[in-house]
């Protein structure tokens, strides 16, 4: 492994939305001593643990709130949750990513214009739960056309948006299949591109690197949607592994490999990426 080359993707790791959230949370915790976040600020255990040490504590439900300051995470939330927080007289620090905010606004505007909204996304993901909240009862979220069949919805005017971290190719394919199914019955379809350009750029850079590498390692949270998508798009091109820390690297992966590509999810701390590269180079 002496001649092994370790190469980072041109675009990877912490996006500006998560960096902004970290900055806001650190400043608030410094000022007030301790604050809470409704859910983890981003889907990365190392990042969440580092913030806990600075006084930023995640809670799962509003009824667990102890303090008078609560942060909305980068994934955003629904209008109903925001109203409930205000009813408890809790001060809100809103770190919702501005790209997620644009998707929320798109959902809201489509409903106000008389459209039913189909969201291409994981209905269990916190961002998608928030997006659904902005559609009132006029939205459905799915990654699977079969779920749409069983939903019984057949609107005459249809708006289509996506969870911000989905891949472009998957969103286009979903919209195409949807057109095949409902196209003839629909008076009007409006598709709004709510995909995150930063995430798209990271995915494109990962594909470019995967094409010339003998192994790809994605570092990111196991529950991070964008980290999983990086694995999904690199895997057809080259053997790809997802790790959360450098310690999870299995040296057997490296045998006979001279060119290792590295990419990272949008909530992966810079230090985790550097530790991974240092470990690989030390081997």
C-alpha positions in Angstrom: 0.0 0.0 0.0 3.1 2.2 -0.2 2.0 3.9 -3.4 -1.6 4.4 -2.4 -3.1 7.7 -3.6 -5.9 9.1 -1.4 -8.0 11.8 -3.3 -10.8 13.9 -2.0 -13.8 14.8 -4.1 -13.6 18.4 -5.4 -16.8 19.2 -3.4 -17.6 17.4 -0.1 -18.5 17.8 3.5 -20.2 20.5 5.5 -22.5 22.6 3.5 -23.1 26.3 4.2 -26.5 25.6 5.6 -25.1 23.3 8.3 -22.1 25.7 8.9 -24.5 28.6 9.4 -26.5 26.5 11.9 -23.4 25.5 13.9 -22.4 29.2 14.1 -25.8 30.3 15.2 -26.1 27.6 17.9 -22.6 28.2 19.2 -23.3 31.9 19.5 -26.6 31.3 21.3 -25.1 28.7 23.7 -22.3 31.1 24.5 -24.8 33.8 25.3 -27.3 31.8 27.3 -25.3 28.9 28.6 -27.5 26.1 27.3 -30.1 25.7 24.6 -32.2 22.9 23.1 -32.7 21.8 19.5 -35.9 20.1 18.3 -34.2 16.9 17.0 -30.5 16.7 16.0 -29.3 19.8 14.2 -28.1 17.6 11.4 -27.9 13.8 10.9 -24.3 13.3 12.1 -23.5 11.8 15.5 -20.1 13.4 15.8 -21.4 16.8 15.1 -24.3 16.5 17.5 -21.9 15.2 20.3 -19.5 18.1 19.7 -22.4 20.6 20.1 -23.8 18.9 23.2 -20.3 19.6 24.8 -20.9 23.3 24.0 -24.4 23.3 25.6 -26.6 22.5 22.6 -28.8 19.6 23.7 -31.2 17.8 21.3 -34.7 16.8 22.4 -37.1 14.6 20.5 -40.4 16.2 21.4 -41.6 19.6 22.4 -42.9 18.3 25.8 -39.3 17.5 26.7 -38.3 21.2 26.5 -36.8 22.4 29.8 -35.5 25.8 28.9 -37.0 28.9 27.2 -34.9 28.8 24.0 -35.4 26.1 21.3 -33.7 25.9 18.0 -35.4 24.6 14.8 -32.8 22.4 13.0 -31.5 22.8 9.4 -34.3 20.4 8.3 -37.0 22.9 9.2 -40.4 22.1 10.7 -44.1 22.5 10.1 -46.2 25.7 10.8 -48.2 23.7 13.4 -45.0 22.9 15.4 -43.9 26.6 15.2 -47.3 27.7 16.6 -47.1 25.1 19.4 -43.6 26.3 20.4 -44.9 30.0 20.5 -47.9 28.9 22.6 -45.4 27.6 25.2 -43.7 31.1 25.2 -40.4 29.5 24.1 -38.0 31.7 22.1 -37.2 30.2 18.7 -33.8 30.2 17.1 -34.4 29.2 13.5 -31.5 27.4 11.7 -33.7 26.1 8.9 -31.5 25.8 5.8 -32.5 28.5 3.3 -32.8 25.9 0.5 -35.3 23.9 2.7 -37.1 27.2 3.4 -37.5 27.7 -0.4 -39.0 24.2 -0.7 -41.4 25.0 2.2 -42.4 28.2 0.4 -42.9 26.2 -2.9 -45.2 23.8 -1.1 -47.2 26.6 0.5 -47.5 28.6 -2.7 -48.7 25.5 -4.7 -51.4 24.8 -2.2 -52.5 28.4 -2.1 -52.7 28.3 -5.9 -55.1 25.3 -5.7 -52.7 22.4 -6.4 -52.4 19.1 -4.6 -48.7 18.5 -3.8 -46.7 15.3 -4.4 -43.3 15.4 -2.5 -40.6 13.1 -3.8 -39.0 12.2 -0.5 -38.8 9.9 2.5 -42.0 10.5 4.6 -40.2 9.6 7.8 -37.4 12.2 7.3 -37.6 15.3 9.4 -37.3 17.6 6.4 -40.2 15.9 4.6 -42.4 15.9 7.7 -41.9 19.7 7.8 -42.7 20.1 4.1 -45.9 18.1 4.5 -46.9 20.5 7.2 -46.7 23.4 4.8 -49.1 21.6 2.4 -51.9 21.3 5.0 -53.9 18.2 4.1 -53.1 18.7 0.4 -49.8 16.8 0.3 -48.5 13.3 0.1 -44.8 12.3 0.4 -43.4 9.1 -1.2 -40.4 7.6 -2.9 -42.6 4.9 -4.4 -45.2 5.0 -7.1 -47.1 2.1 -5.5 -47.9 4.3 -2.5 -49.4 6.9 -4.8 -51.8 4.2 -6.3 -52.9 3.2 -2.8 -53.4 6.9 -1.7 -56.5 7.2 -3.9 -55.6 10.8 -4.8 -56.5 11.9 -8.3 -56.2 15.7 -8.3 -57.0 17.8 -11.4 -54.1 20.2 -10.6 -50.8 18.7 -9.4 -47.6 20.3 -8.0 -44.4 18.2 -7.7 -41.5 19.1 -5.4 -38.6 17.1 -4.0 -36.9 16.6 -0.6 -33.8 18.8 -1.1 -31.2 16.1 -0.8 -32.6 13.6 -3.3 -30.6 12.9 -6.5 -31.5 14.7 -9.7 -31.8 11.5 -11.7 -34.2 9.9 -9.2 -36.4 13.0 -9.1 -36.6 13.2 -12.9 -37.5 9.5 -13.1 -40.2 9.9 -10.4 -41.7 12.9 -12.3 -41.6 10.9 -15.6 -43.4 7.9 -14.0 -45.9 10.2 -12.4 -46.7 11.8 -15.8 -47.2 8.4 -17.3 -49.7 7.5 -14.5 -51.7 10.7 -14.0 -50.7 12.9 -17.0 -53.8 12.2 -19.1 -56.2 12.9 -16.2 -54.6 16.2 -15.1 -55.5 19.7 -16.2 -52.3 21.3 -15.0 -49.0 20.0 -13.6 -46.4 22.3 -12.0 -43.0 20.9 -11.2 -40.7 23.0 -8.9 -37.1 22.1 -8.7 -36.4 22.2 -4.9 -33.2 20.1 -5.1 -30.2 21.6 -3.3 -27.5 22.7 -5.7 -24.8 22.2 -3.2 -25.8 18.6 -2.7 -26.1 18.1 -6.5 -22.6 19.5 -6.8 -21.2 17.1 -4.2 -23.0 14.2 -5.9 -21.5 15.1 -9.3 -18.0 15.5 -7.8 -18.4 12.1 -6.1 -19.4 10.4 -9.4 -16.4 12.0 -11.2 -14.0 10.7 -8.5 -15.6 7.3 -8.4 -15.1 6.8 -12.1 -11.3 7.0 -11.7 -10.9 5.3 -8.2 -10.5 1.7 -7.2 -12.5 2.2 -4.0 -14.7 5.0 -2.6 -15.2 5.7 1.1 -18.1 8.0 2.1 -17.8 9.4 5.6 -21.1 10.5 7.1 -23.9 9.6 9.5 -25.7 6.4 8.9 -29.0 8.2 9.2 -27.9 11.0 6.8 -30.0 11.1 3.6 -27.3 12.8 1.6 -24.5 10.5 2.8 -26.6 7.5 1.8 -27.3 9.0 -1.6 -23.5 9.4 -2.2 -23.1 5.7 -1.5 -26.0 4.9 -3.9 -24.6 6.9 -6.8 -21.0 5.7 -6.4 -21.8 2.0 -5.8 -22.7 1.1 -9.4 -19.3 2.6 -10.5 -16.9 1.2 -7.9 -16.8 -0.7 -4.5 -18.1 1.9 -2.0 -18.3 1.9 1.8 -20.0 4.3 4.3 -18.2 5.0 7.6 -19.1 7.3 10.4 -15.5 7.5 11.8 -12.0 6.6 10.5 -11.9 3.7 13.0 -14.6 1.9 10.9 -12.3 1.5 7.9 -11.5 -2.2 7.3 -7.9 -2.6 6.1 -9.0 -5.5 3.9 -10.9 -3.0 1.7 -7.5 -1.5 0.7 -5.7 -4.6 -0.4 -4.5 -4.2 -4.0 -6.1 -0.7 -4.2 -3.8 2.1 -5.2 -6.3 4.9 -5.7 -8.8 5.6 -3.0 -11.5 8.3 -3.4 -13.0 10.1 -0.4 -16.3 12.0 -0.2 -18.4 13.2 2.8 -22.0 14.0 3.7 -23.1 17.6 4.0 -23.2 17.3 7.9 -19.8 15.6 8.3 -17.4 17.7 10.4 -14.1 18.8 8.7 -12.1 17.0 11.4 -13.8 13.7 10.6 -12.7 14.0 7.0 -9.1 14.9 7.9 -9.0 12.0 10.4 -10.1 9.6 7.7 -7.4 10.8 5.2 -4.7 10.7 7.9 -5.7 7.1 8.8 -5.6 6.0 5.2 -2.2 7.7 4.6 -0.8 6.1 7.8 -1.8 2.7 6.4 
